[in-house]
Amino acid sequence: MDGHPEWENTLRASLRHGFDRRATAAHLNLDPNTVDYRLGRIARLCGIGAADPAERLRRPLCP
């Protein structure tokens, strides 16, 4: 996530808020769609579905 510190901040906030996109968005003062976009970019970068609870439990978000 080098070069995208906002992605890391979004991921950390999402973890803190139990992956609740609206709570994460409110915490970061963002639109919930922006949270979805950022988490989607992280998921594609890492090759997993960050929004899928089963996938989150199987392995870490990034190697």
C-alpha positions in Angstrom: 0.0 0.0 0.0 3.1 2.2 -0.4 2.1 5.5 -2.0 -1.5 5.2 -0.7 -1.5 6.0 3.0 -5.2 6.7 2.8 -5.7 3.0 2.0 -4.0 1.9 5.2 -5.9 4.5 7.2 -9.1 3.2 5.7 -8.3 -0.4 6.4 -7.3 0.3 10.0 -10.5 2.3 10.6 -12.5 -0.5 9.0 -11.0 -3.1 11.3 -11.6 -0.8 14.3 -15.3 -0.5 13.4 -15.9 -4.1 12.7 -15.9 -3.7 8.9 -19.0 -1.5 9.2 -18.7 0.7 6.1 -20.9 3.5 7.4 -19.1 3.7 10.8 -15.8 3.7 9.0 -16.9 6.4 6.6 -18.2 8.6 9.4 -15.0 8.1 11.4 -12.9 9.2 8.3 -15.4 11.8 7.2 -15.9 10.0 3.8 -18.7 8.8 1.7 -19.4 5.1 2.3 -18.8 4.4 -1.4 -15.2 5.8 -1.0 -14.6 3.3 1.8 -15.9 0.5 -0.5 -13.7 1.7 -3.3 -10.6 1.8 -1.1 -11.2 -1.6 0.4 -11.8 -3.0 -3.1 -8.5 -1.6 -4.3 -6.8 -3.2 -1.3 -8.5 -6.5 -1.9 -7.4 -6.5 -5.6 -3.9 -5.6 -4.6 -3.7 -8.4 -2.1 -5.7 -10.9 -4.2 -8.5 -11.5 -1.6 -12.0 -10.3 -0.8 -11.5 -7.9 2.1 -15.3 -7.6 2.4 -15.8 -11.3 2.7 -15.7 -12.3 6.4 -14.8 -15.9 5.6 -11.9 -14.7 3.5 -10.6 -12.4 6.2 -10.4 -15.2 8.6 -8.5 -17.6 6.3 -5.5 -15.4 5.7 -4.0 -12.0 6.4 -4.9 -9.1 4.1 -1.5 -8.8 2.5 1.6 -11.0 2.5 
